[in-house]
Amino acid sequence: MNEGHCLCGSLTWEILAEPYAMYNCHCRMCQKVHGNAFGTYCFVYADQFRWTGSTDTIVDYESSPVLIRSSCDICGSVVPYSNKEGNHWVTPGGCHGHMRKPDYNIFVTDSSPWYTINGDMPRRSGYPEESGIPTVEGLPAPEKAEGHIRGSCLCGVVTYQVTESFQNAHHCHCSRCRYGRAAAHSSNGFVSYDGVQYLSGEDRLKSYKVPDAQYFTQVFCEVCSSLMPRHDAERDITVIPMGSLDDDPEIRTFQHIFVDHKARWHDITDGLPQHPEKPAI
């Protein structure tokens, strides 16, 4: 039995068997909804999954003709959902501290320009052939535009632009980031408070602050639950989930932080510096 939960804890569930498949998905839809380079998904049969509490806070968004994604309406975390046939469930690996390791990196041709896939895990341009899952048409990348770097949510309601150069970018493995992004880690870029300008949909944003956190807050689209930039006036920064970007930010993540808290099922395979906690400034 393997327990999982969203960031705020209002949605809880159990997996009753080891997943029969587990993939790191690099498609642009997963990048958007997780705000990250990839989402990791565990596949179990219908009788191997169960909710262990209320499901009142679940909201759904149909991201493709074959996929309805679910998330928590309070905190924005991606949560489990079933396929349309109802014969298996897909659970986000980031909401589980303990899990087996993934089998494949999939949809790797859609990988973010700011992220390099490393390691020996097999790679596929779509779903593995043996999965029997039909490959869906991905979210097309927008044409390169002159001027500011752009970003948007999955449904397109929220759009923004970055009006200055990034100060830095990193991968964070703390439990809040893992459960909030429902992913192996978060990948965030940082600019000043005034460095992001919302172009549309700012009034469609929701936010959730972890009660005992000094700063940690998730901002997400109320329609599709994609993670969006968060202005932090106290620290004069804006935190940008890098998976929400539509253009190459011309910066690369340069370190991993809070690696003492990383998911046991995730292996760090790049050569970037690793810090057990938050490094000293």
C-alpha positions as CSV (number, residue, x, y, z in Angstrom):
1,M,0.0,0.0,0.0
2,N,1.4,3.4,-1.0
3,E,-0.3,6.6,0.2
4,G,-0.4,9.9,-1.7
5,H,-1.8,13.3,-1.1
6,C,-2.0,16.8,-2.7
7,L,-0.1,19.7,-1.2
8,C,-2.9,20.9,1.1
9,G,-3.9,17.4,2.1
10,S,-7.6,17.7,1.2
11,L,-7.2,14.9,-1.3
12,T,-5.7,11.6,-0.1
13,W,-5.5,8.2,-1.8
14,E,-3.8,4.8,-1.8
15,I,-2.2,2.6,-4.4
16,L,-2.7,-1.0,-3.5
17,A,-0.1,-2.5,-5.8
18,E,3.2,-1.6,-7.6
19,P,2.4,0.4,-10.7
20,Y,2.5,-1.8,-13.9
21,A,4.1,1.2,-15.7
22,M,5.7,4.5,-14.8
23,Y,6.8,7.3,-17.2
24,N,8.5,10.7,-17.1
25,C,6.4,12.6,-19.6
26,H,8.1,15.6,-21.3
27,C,5.1,16.7,-23.4
28,R,4.2,20.4,-23.4
29,M,0.9,19.7,-21.8
30,C,2.6,18.1,-18.8
31,Q,5.2,20.9,-18.7
32,K,2.3,23.4,-18.4
33,V,0.2,21.7,-15.8
34,H,3.2,20.8,-13.6
35,G,5.1,24.0,-14.3
36,N,8.1,21.8,-14.7
37,A,10.3,20.0,-17.3
38,F,8.3,16.8,-17.0
39,G,5.6,15.1,-15.0
40,T,6.0,11.5,-13.7
41,Y,3.0,9.2,-13.8
42,C,2.3,5.8,-12.3
43,F,-0.2,3.5,-13.9
44,V,-2.3,1.0,-11.9
45,Y,-5.4,-1.0,-12.6
46,A,-8.8,0.3,-11.4
47,D,-9.0,-2.2,-8.5
48,Q,-5.5,-1.1,-7.3
49,F,-6.5,2.5,-6.5
50,R,-8.8,4.1,-4.0
51,W,-9.5,7.5,-2.5
52,T,-9.2,7.5,1.3
53,G,-11.1,10.7,1.9
54,S,-13.4,13.3,0.5
55,T,-13.1,14.1,-3.3
56,D,-15.1,17.3,-3.1
57,T,-12.2,19.5,-4.1
58,I,-11.4,17.7,-7.3
59,V,-11.7,19.8,-10.5
60,D,-11.3,18.4,-14.0
61,Y,-9.9,19.8,-17.3
62,E,-10.1,18.1,-20.6
63,S,-6.7,18.6,-22.1
64,S,-7.2,16.4,-25.1
65,P,-9.9,14.3,-26.6
66,V,-8.6,11.2,-24.8
67,L,-7.5,12.8,-21.5
68,I,-9.3,14.5,-18.6
69,R,-6.8,15.8,-16.0
70,S,-7.7,16.2,-12.4
71,S,-6.4,18.6,-9.8
72,C,-7.1,20.0,-6.3
73,D,-9.2,23.2,-6.5
74,I,-7.6,24.4,-3.2
75,C,-3.9,24.0,-3.8
76,G,-3.6,23.3,-7.5
77,S,-1.8,20.0,-7.2
78,V,-2.3,17.5,-10.0
79,V,-4.1,14.5,-8.5
80,P,-5.0,11.0,-9.8
81,Y,-7.4,10.5,-12.7
82,S,-8.8,7.5,-14.5
83,N,-8.8,6.9,-18.2
84,K,-12.1,7.4,-20.1
85,E,-12.6,3.6,-20.1
86,G,-12.2,3.5,-16.4
87,N,-9.9,0.4,-16.4
88,H,-6.8,2.1,-15.0
89,W,-5.8,5.1,-12.9
90,V,-2.9,7.4,-13.4
91,T,-1.3,8.9,-10.3
92,P,1.3,11.7,-10.1
93,G,4.6,10.3,-8.8
94,G,5.5,13.6,-7.1
95,C,2.7,13.1,-4.6
96,H,4.4,9.9,-3.4
97,G,7.6,9.9,-1.5
98,H,8.1,6.1,-2.0
99,M,7.6,4.5,-5.4
100,R,9.5,2.3,-7.9
101,K,11.6,4.0,-10.5
102,P,10.2,5.1,-13.9
103,D,10.5,2.9,-17.0
104,Y,10.9,5.5,-19.7
105,N,11.3,9.2,-20.6
106,I,8.4,9.8,-23.1
107,F,7.5,12.5,-25.5
108,V,11.2,13.5,-25.4
109,T,11.0,15.4,-28.7
110,D,8.9,18.0,-26.8
111,S,11.5,18.5,-24.1
112,S,12.0,22.1,-22.9
113,P,15.0,24.0,-24.4
114,W,16.2,24.9,-20.9
115,Y,16.3,21.2,-19.7
116,T,18.6,18.4,-20.9
117,I,17.5,14.8,-20.5
118,N,20.4,12.9,-19.0
119,G,21.0,9.3,-17.8
120,D,20.4,5.8,-19.3
121,M,16.6,5.6,-19.0
122,P,15.1,4.6,-22.3
123,R,13.6,7.4,-24.3
124,R,10.5,7.4,-26.6
125,S,9.0,10.1,-28.8
126,G,5.5,9.0,-27.6
127,Y,4.1,6.3,-25.4
128,P,6.0,3.1,-25.5
129,E,4.6,0.7,-28.1
130,E,4.0,-2.0,-25.5
131,S,1.8,0.3,-23.5
132,G,-1.0,0.1,-26.0
133,I,-1.8,3.8,-25.3
134,P,-2.5,5.8,-28.5
135,T,-0.2,8.8,-28.9
136,V,-2.1,12.0,-28.7
137,E,-1.3,15.2,-30.6
138,G,0.8,17.4,-28.5
139,L,0.5,21.1,-27.7
140,P,2.2,22.9,-30.5
141,A,5.1,25.2,-29.7
142,P,4.3,28.8,-30.5
143,E,6.2,30.6,-33.2
144,K,9.3,32.5,-31.9
145,A,8.5,36.1,-31.4
146,E,10.7,39.1,-31.1
147,G,10.8,40.9,-27.8
148,H,9.9,39.6,-24.4
149,I,9.9,35.9,-23.3
150,R,6.3,34.7,-23.1
151,G,4.5,32.2,-20.9
152,S,1.0,30.8,-20.6
153,C,-1.2,28.2,-18.9
154,L,-2.4,25.0,-20.6
155,C,-5.9,26.3,-21.4
156,G,-4.5,29.6,-22.7
157,V,-6.7,31.8,-20.4
158,V,-3.6,33.2,-18.5
159,T,-0.7,34.7,-20.5
160,Y,2.3,36.7,-19.4
161,Q,5.6,38.1,-20.5
162,V,9.0,38.3,-18.8
163,T,10.3,41.8,-19.2
164,E,13.9,41.4,-17.9
165,S,16.7,38.8,-17.9
166,F,16.5,35.9,-15.4
167,Q,18.5,36.3,-12.3
168,N,18.9,32.6,-11.6
169,A,17.1,29.2,-11.9
170,H,17.2,26.0,-10.0
171,H,15.6,22.6,-9.3
172,C,14.1,22.3,-5.8
173,H,13.5,18.9,-4.2
174,C,11.8,20.0,-1.0
175,S,8.6,18.1,-0.1
176,R,6.5,21.2,-0.7
177,C,7.7,21.6,-4.2
178,R,7.3,17.9,-4.9
179,Y,3.7,17.7,-3.7
180,G,2.8,21.1,-5.0
181,R,4.1,20.5,-8.5
182,A,3.1,16.8,-8.2
183,A,6.5,16.1,-9.9
184,A,10.0,14.9,-9.1
185,H,11.0,18.5,-8.2
186,S,10.2,22.1,-9.1
187,S,12.2,24.0,-11.7
188,N,11.9,27.8,-11.0
189,G,13.3,30.9,-12.6
190,F,13.6,34.2,-10.8
191,V,13.3,37.8,-11.8
192,S,12.4,41.0,-9.9
193,Y,8.9,41.7,-8.6
194,D,8.3,43.9,-11.7
195,G,9.9,41.4,-14.1
196,V,6.7,39.6,-15.1
197,Q,3.7,41.4,-16.6
198,Y,0.4,39.5,-16.9
199,L,-1.2,40.1,-20.3
200,S,-4.5,38.2,-19.8
201,G,-6.3,36.1,-17.2
202,E,-4.7,37.6,-14.0
203,D,-8.2,37.7,-12.6
204,R,-8.5,33.9,-13.2
205,L,-5.6,33.1,-10.9
206,K,-6.0,31.3,-7.5
207,S,-3.4,31.0,-4.8
208,Y,-2.6,28.7,-1.9
209,K,-0.1,29.4,0.9
210,V,1.1,26.5,3.0
211,P,-0.1,27.5,6.5
212,D,3.2,27.0,8.3
213,A,5.4,28.4,5.5
214,Q,7.1,31.8,5.5
215,Y,6.8,32.2,1.8
216,F,5.7,29.1,0.0
217,T,2.6,29.8,-2.1
218,Q,1.3,28.3,-5.3
219,V,-0.4,30.4,-7.9
220,F,-2.4,28.5,-10.6
221,C,-5.1,29.0,-13.2
222,E,-8.6,28.3,-11.9
223,V,-9.5,26.6,-15.2
224,C,-6.7,24.2,-16.0
225,S,-4.7,24.4,-12.7
226,S,-1.4,25.2,-14.5
227,L,1.2,26.7,-12.2
228,M,1.8,30.4,-12.9
229,P,4.3,33.0,-11.8
230,R,4.0,34.4,-8.2
231,H,4.9,37.9,-7.3
232,D,6.6,38.2,-3.9
233,A,6.8,41.9,-2.8
234,E,8.5,41.2,0.5
235,R,11.6,39.7,-1.3
236,D,11.2,41.8,-4.5
237,I,11.1,38.7,-6.7
238,T,8.8,36.8,-9.0
239,V,9.0,33.0,-9.0
240,I,8.4,31.6,-12.4
241,P,7.5,27.9,-12.9
242,M,9.7,27.2,-15.9
243,G,7.4,24.7,-17.5
244,S,4.9,27.6,-18.0
245,L,7.3,29.3,-20.4
246,D,6.5,29.4,-24.2
247,D,9.9,30.7,-25.2
248,D,13.5,29.8,-24.4
249,P,14.4,31.8,-21.3
250,E,18.1,31.9,-22.4
251,I,19.0,30.7,-18.9
252,R,19.6,27.1,-17.7
253,T,19.1,25.7,-14.2
254,F,22.4,25.7,-12.4
255,Q,21.9,23.7,-9.2
256,H,19.7,21.3,-7.2
257,I,18.6,22.4,-3.7
258,F,17.1,20.5,-0.8
259,V,18.3,17.2,-2.2
260,D,18.2,15.6,1.2
261,H,14.4,15.6,0.8
262,K,14.2,14.4,-2.8
263,A,11.8,11.6,-3.8
264,R,13.5,8.2,-3.4
265,W,12.3,7.1,-6.8
266,H,14.0,9.9,-8.6
267,D,17.7,9.9,-9.6
268,I,19.6,13.1,-10.3
269,T,21.6,12.3,-13.4
270,D,23.1,15.6,-14.5
271,G,26.3,17.1,-13.3
272,L,24.8,20.2,-11.6
273,P,25.9,21.1,-8.0
274,Q,23.7,19.5,-5.4
275,H,22.9,21.1,-2.0
276,P,21.5,19.1,0.9
277,E,19.3,22.1,2.0
278,K,19.1,25.7,0.8
279,P,22.6,27.0,0.0
280,A,23.8,30.1,1.8
281,I,23.5,33.2,-0.2
